[in-house]
């Protein structure tokens, strides 16, 4: 093994350890006795295991209802985004019409606008429509995604035009072309976008904080806020235990979809 390979693996090992250390510290704090969360010196290894923080996080934080809300909201958003982004990407990539380049420019321009910039106008609109503090208000603003359209459109550009023309020559309409031809070919990109979407909306804190008031509508990040009591001090053991519970589903999802996620990103063509 050459010195360069040794150095390369050493750098990668250090980078991985630095990246994973916050997750280790979260689990360490979650399983340690509560009095060791901010104890003097804060030992790297807990002196004993105490799982009471997980029970406290589940009951006091109402994580059962919060995770159900997160599943409903995140799943609804993903379904609506796939129903809107896939046809839009197909039209922008494989259907010739006047002004197609301008419409794609609009999609790219939308990528430059941060979600925080549109939060207040959306909040005002939802209140005026009487939809505030409902699950609809948690889903409706995200029913489509400029990033999803861009990602899927770039993947669809790799589909041979002759294949689409042959399908049209056989009398197949656009809907069947999308469902029977295009979707199977861009499945890795759909998986990659799905992972991005689930991660973003499962962990979203700002918009649920703005638009909801009822505890019964709290999403997982909002449920964890109950442990951040500024008058008494945060319960860090329960907060870390709750964070571990909330993080587990998205970690499992990524591990399941890891292969297609990588394929979906590696097959994306950058605009020339």
N, C-alpha and C positions, 0 to 999 in steps of 0.2 A: 504494500500500500504506500503510495507516494505521499510526500509531505503535504501536497496540495489537497489530496483527498482527505487526509487527516484533519487539516484545517477546515475544509468544507463541512465535514460532519460535525466538527466541534462547534462551528458557528451555528449550524442548523440545530444542534442539540440545545445550545444556550437559548436560541430564539424560541424553540418549542417550550422550554422550561419557563422562560419569561412569560410567554403567552398563556400557559396553563396555570401559572402560579395563582392568579386571582380566583380561578375556579377551585383550586386546592384550598385556598384560604377560606373561601365561602363554605366548603364542606367541613373544613377543620373547625370553624366557628360554630357551624350548625350542630356538630356532634359533641362539642366540648361542653362542660358544665357552664351554665350562664355566668357564673362569677369569674370565669376565665376569659370572657370576651374582651374585657378591657383591663385585665389583671396586669400588675407590674411586670414588665418584661415580655408579656404575651408569648408563652412558649410555642415553639414551632409545632410540637406534638402535644395534643391534649393529655392531661394526666389520667383521664378516664373518659369513657364514652357515656353520653347522656342524650338519649333520643327524645326527651320530653319536649325539646324545642320544636320538633316536627308536629307533635300533637297540639302544642300551643299555637303554632302557625296555622294549622288546618282549622281549628275551632275558632280562635279569636279573629283570624283574618277572613273567615268564611271562604276559604279557597275552593271548596267544592262547588259552590254557586258561581264563584268568579271564573273558575276554569270552564264550567259549562257555558257561561256567557262568552268567554273567549273562544271556545270551540264553535259556537253558533255564529258569532260575529265574523271570525276569521274564515270559517268555511263558506259563509254567505258571500263575503267579499271576494274570495278566490273564485267561486262559481260565477259570479257576475263578471269578474275581470276576464275569465277565460271566454265567456260568451260574447264579450265585446271586443277583446283584444285580438282573438284569433281571426274573426272575419275582417277586422280593420287591417291587420297585418297582411292578410291574403290580398285584399284589394290594393294596398300600397305596393306590394311586391310583385304580384302576378297578373294584375288586371291593368291593361293599358287604357288610360283615359286622360283627357286634357286637364292639366293642373296637378297631376299626381305628385310632381316634385315639390310644388308649393305646399301641398297638404303634409307631405313628409317633413318639410321644413317647420311647419307648425308643431308637429309632434316633437321634433328635436328641440324647438324653442321651449316647449312645456317642460322638458327635462331640466332646463336652466332655472326654473322657478322653484324655490324651496317650499316644502309643504307648510312651513310655519308662516310664510307670507300670505297664504290663502286661508289660514285658520280663522281669523276674525271675520272676514266676509262670509265664510261658510257658517260660522256661528250665528251671525246676524240673520242670514237667510233661513236657517233651520228654526230659529225662534219665531220669525215672521210667519213661517209656514206651520207653526204649531207642532213641530216634530221634535223639539228639544226634549231631552230626558227619555228617549225611547230607543229601542234597538235599531229602528229604521235610521235614526240620525247617526248611529255608529257605523252603518253600512253604506248608506246612500252616497256620501261624498267620495267614496273610493270604488265605485262600481266599474270604473275603467282605469287604465294605467298607461301613461305615455311611455314609461320604461318597458312595460310588457309589449306594447305595440312595436316599439323599436327593436327589442330583442327578438321577437318572433319574426318580424319582417326581415331582419338581417339573416336569420336562419333560412327563411323561405326563399331567399335569393339564390340559394345553392340548389334548389330543385330545378332540374332541366326543363326549359321551356317546352321542349318537344313532348315531354310527358303530359303537360297540361293541355297542349294543343291536341294530342291524341285523345285525351279524355273528352275534350269538347267536340271533336270530330265524331265520337261515338254517341253524341247527343246527351252527354251527362251535364247537368246544370251545375251552377256554382255551389249550391249547398252540398250536393253529393261529392263534388270535387274536394271541397274543404274537409268533409267528414271521412271520406273513403280514401283520398289520396294524400292530401296535405298533412292532416293531423298525424297519421302514422309516421310520416317522414320527419316531422319536427317534434316528435315526442320527447327527445332529450331536452330541447329548448323549453318545452312546456313544463317539464319537470323542474328545470332550473328556475324558471320564473315562479313556479308554484312555491318553491322553497324560499325564494326572496320575499314573496308576498306574505307567506305565513310568518316568517321571521319578523317582518316589518310591522304587521298588524297585531300579532300576538303580543309583541313587546311595546306597542304604542302606548304612551302615557299622556301626551299633551292633549290630543283630541278627546279621548274619554273624560279627562279631567275637566275640559271646557264644557262639554255638551251634556254630561250626566250629573244628576244630583242624588238619585236614589241609590241606596246601598245595594239593592237587589240587581242593579244593572252594572255593578262594578266589574271591570275586567281584571285579569291577574295583576298587572302592574299597580292598579288602583287599590286592590285588596292588600297589597304589601305596605301601602302607605299608612295603614292603621298602626304599624309598629314604630313609626317615626313620630314619637310624642315629644315635642320640643320642651314641654313643661316638666316632664318626668325623665326625659332622656330616652333614646331609642333602645328597644329590646333587640340588640344586634344578633343574639343567638336565634331568636324566632325569625327575625328578618332574613338571615342567611338560610335558615331552614326553609322558609317560604320561597325564597329565590331559587333554592335547589329544586323544590317541587315544581315550580313554574317553568324552570329551564329544562327539566327532564324531557317533556314531550317534544320540544323542538330539536333537542339533541338527538333523540331517537329518530325523528323524521329525517334529519340530515344524514344520519348513518345509513338509513334505509335507501335514501335517494342519492347517495353520494356519487355512485357511478354515473347515473344519468345526468346529475347536476354538472359533473366535470365535462361530460360529453356535450351537454347543451351549451356550455360557455366556450369550449374549444372550437365548436363548429360555427361560431358567429362571424360573419363577414363584416369588417369595418367599412364604412362608406368611403368611397374613393374621392 
